[in-house]
Amino acid sequence: MEGILKLNRRHFNALALLASTMGFSGTALAQSAAQAAGAKTPSAPIVLVVGDSLSAEYGLRRGTGWVALLEQQLSEEKVRARIVNASISGDTTSGGRSRLPALLKQHKPAVVVIELGGNDALRGLPLNMTRDNLAHMARISRESGARVLLLGMEMPPNYGARYSQEFRQVFSNVAQAEKAALVPFFLKGVGDLKDPTQLFQADRIHPNEAAQPIMRDNVWTELRKLLPKR
């Protein structure tokens, strides 16, 4: 260690002497070195999640939701990416559409994950409005330079077969039209069980803590394809 320190001091003295002959101060030299080091280590690409209560840990302990679990997985697998969770409980596609431009400007994400639409259906909002909002969000995300992952949702059978089919189709149609990646059913393995209540909270709307790793895996299957290569 002592030998290395001596070597570094000799290099620094030589650089300082060179800098002085060229009119640079020690401070300027240090700043230049810091800037050069920073240029070699670009910040990790950001994955922006724009969702509703399913992504905002509604009714869950902090740090146990699928987004937090995904961030842990990225760290464990040494994937160079950082997650920004901009999800708000109760949000609709209209709310996401109004919030997204500022989020894109602030975070400059490499990937945008859109998990919205369920509350539109629960509120009986027109499907064409849901489709237009999702399409707009996907479009402006792509125009900002980000890749897009759309998380599809499905409605329970009591909504009627026709409505359920049309609602499911909204996500696939938007994904195809806007060249977005798609998870066909975000709650696959959770909401399609014979007894789905075992993986839901008491309200039978929000998945419980045991369901979160399944949801994380559903997203990771497609998200990993969109992240920049190492």
C-alpha positions in Angstrom: 0.0 0.0 0.0 2.8 2.4 0.9 4.5 1.8 -2.4 1.3 2.5 -4.2 0.8 5.8 -2.3 4.4 6.8 -3.2 3.7 6.0 -6.9 0.5 8.0 -6.8 2.2 11.0 -5.2 4.9 10.9 -7.9 2.3 10.8 -10.6 0.3 13.6 -9.0 3.5 15.8 -8.6 4.3 15.2 -12.3 0.8 16.1 -13.3 0.8 19.2 -11.1 4.1 20.3 -12.6 2.7 19.8 -16.1 -0.4 21.7 -15.2 1.6 24.6 -13.8 3.6 24.9 -17.0 0.3 25.0 -19.0 -1.3 27.5 -16.7 -3.7 25.2 -14.8 -4.2 25.5 -11.1 -4.4 22.5 -8.8 -8.1 23.1 -8.4 -8.7 23.1 -12.1 -6.7 19.9 -12.5 -8.8 18.2 -9.8 -12.0 19.4 -11.4 -10.9 18.2 -14.8 -10.0 14.8 -13.4 -13.4 14.5 -11.7 -15.2 15.4 -14.9 -13.2 12.9 -16.8 -14.0 10.2 -14.2 -17.7 11.1 -14.3 -17.7 10.9 -18.1 -16.5 7.3 -17.9 -19.2 6.2 -15.5 -22.6 7.2 -16.9 -25.6 7.0 -14.6 -27.7 3.9 -14.5 -30.6 3.8 -16.9 -33.9 4.5 -15.3 -37.0 2.3 -15.4 -40.1 4.5 -14.7 -43.1 2.8 -13.4 -46.4 4.7 -13.8 -49.2 2.8 -12.2 -52.0 2.7 -9.7 -52.5 0.9 -6.3 -51.3 -2.4 -7.7 -47.9 -0.8 -8.0 -48.1 1.6 -5.1 -48.0 -1.1 -2.3 -51.6 -0.4 -1.3 -52.3 -2.4 1.9 -48.8 -3.9 2.0 -45.8 -3.4 4.2 -43.3 -0.9 2.7 -40.8 -2.7 0.6 -42.9 -5.8 -0.1 -44.6 -4.7 -3.3 -43.6 -6.0 -6.7 -41.8 -2.8 -7.7 -39.6 -3.0 -4.6 -39.0 -6.7 -5.2 -38.0 -5.9 -8.8 -35.5 -3.3 -7.6 -34.0 -5.9 -5.2 -33.7 -8.4 -8.1 -31.9 -5.9 -10.3 -29.4 -5.4 -7.5 -28.9 -9.1 -6.8 -28.4 -9.8 -10.5 -26.1 -6.8 -10.9 -28.3 -5.3 -13.6 -27.3 -1.7 -14.1 -30.7 0.0 -13.8 -32.5 2.1 -11.3 -36.3 2.1 -10.7 -38.4 5.2 -10.2 -41.9 4.3 -8.9 -44.3 7.0 -9.8 -47.5 5.0 -9.0 -50.4 6.5 -7.2 -53.3 4.6 -5.7 -56.6 5.2 -7.4 -55.0 6.6 -10.6 -56.6 6.2 -14.0 -55.2 6.4 -17.5 -56.3 10.0 -17.6 -54.3 10.8 -14.5 -51.3 8.9 -15.8 -51.5 10.8 -19.1 -51.5 14.2 -17.4 -48.6 13.3 -15.1 -46.4 11.5 -17.7 -44.9 14.5 -19.6 -43.3 16.0 -16.4 -42.1 12.6 -15.3 -40.4 12.0 -18.7 -38.7 15.4 -18.6 -37.5 14.9 -15.0 -36.3 11.4 -15.1 -35.4 10.8 -18.8 -36.1 7.0 -18.4 -34.7 4.3 -20.7 -37.9 2.2 -20.1 -41.4 3.2 -19.1 -43.7 0.6 -17.5 -47.4 1.5 -17.8 -49.6 -0.2 -15.3 -53.0 1.6 -15.6 -56.5 0.9 -16.8 -58.0 -1.2 -14.0 -59.5 1.8 -12.3 -61.0 3.0 -15.6 -62.9 -0.3 -15.8 -64.0 -0.2 -12.2 -65.3 3.3 -12.7 -67.1 2.4 -15.9 -65.1 4.8 -18.0 -65.4 4.4 -21.8 -63.0 1.9 -23.3 -62.1 4.1 -26.2 -60.9 6.8 -23.7 -58.8 4.2 -21.9 -57.3 3.1 -25.2 -56.6 6.6 -26.4 -54.9 7.5 -23.1 -52.7 4.4 -23.1 -51.8 5.0 -26.7 -50.8 8.6 -26.0 -48.7 7.6 -23.0 -46.9 4.9 -25.1 -46.3 7.3 -27.9 -44.8 10.2 -26.0 -42.7 7.8 -24.1 -41.2 6.4 -27.3 -40.8 9.9 -28.7 -38.7 10.8 -25.6 -36.4 7.9 -26.4 -37.7 5.3 -24.0 -38.9 1.8 -24.6 -42.4 0.9 -23.4 -43.8 -2.0 -21.5 -47.5 -2.2 -21.1 -49.0 -4.3 -18.3 -52.3 -5.8 -19.5 -55.3 -6.3 -17.2 -58.5 -8.4 -17.3 -61.9 -8.0 -15.7 -63.7 -10.6 -13.6 -66.3 -12.7 -15.4 -69.2 -10.8 -13.7 -68.4 -7.9 -16.0 -69.7 -9.9 -18.9 -67.9 -11.9 -21.5 -68.1 -9.3 -24.2 -66.9 -6.4 -22.0 -64.0 -8.6 -20.6 -62.9 -9.5 -24.1 -63.0 -5.9 -25.3 -61.1 -4.6 -22.3 -58.4 -7.3 -22.7 -58.2 -6.3 -26.4 -57.4 -2.7 -25.5 -54.0 -3.5 -24.2 -53.0 -5.8 -27.1 -54.2 -3.3 -29.7 -52.3 -0.4 -28.1 -49.1 -2.5 -27.8 -49.3 -3.5 -31.4 -50.1 0.0 -32.7 -47.5 1.8 -30.6 -44.8 -0.9 -30.9 -44.8 -1.5 -27.1 -43.9 -4.7 -25.3 -46.8 -6.3 -23.5 -47.4 -8.5 -20.5 -50.8 -9.8 -21.6 -52.1 -10.3 -18.0 -50.2 -8.6 -15.2 -52.0 -10.8 -12.6 -51.4 -14.1 -14.3 -51.0 -16.8 -11.6 -52.7 -14.5 -9.1 -56.1 -13.5 -10.5 -56.8 -16.5 -12.6 -56.6 -19.2 -9.9 -59.6 -21.4 -9.1 -59.6 -19.8 -5.7 -58.0 -16.4 -6.3 -59.0 -15.1 -2.9 -56.0 -16.8 -1.4 -53.7 -14.3 -3.0 -55.8 -11.2 -2.4 -56.4 -8.9 0.5 -59.7 -8.8 2.3 -61.1 -6.3 -0.3 -60.7 -9.0 -3.0 -59.3 -6.3 -5.3 -55.7 -5.8 -4.2 -53.2 -8.7 -4.3 -51.6 -9.6 -0.9 -47.9 -9.9 0.0 -47.7 -13.5 -1.2 -48.7 -12.5 -4.7 -46.1 -9.8 -5.2 -43.2 -12.1 -6.3 -45.5 -13.6 -8.9 -46.4 -10.2 -10.2 -42.7 -9.2 -10.2 -41.8 -12.3 -12.3 -44.6 -11.5 -14.8 -43.0 -8.1 -15.4 -39.4 -9.2 -15.3 -39.9 -11.7 -18.1 -40.6 -8.9 -20.6 -38.7 -6.1 -18.9 -35.3 -7.8 -19.1 -35.6 -7.8 -22.9 -35.9 -4.0 -22.9 -33.0 -3.0 -20.6 -29.9 -1.7 -22.3 -27.2 -4.4 -22.7 -24.3 -4.3 -20.3 
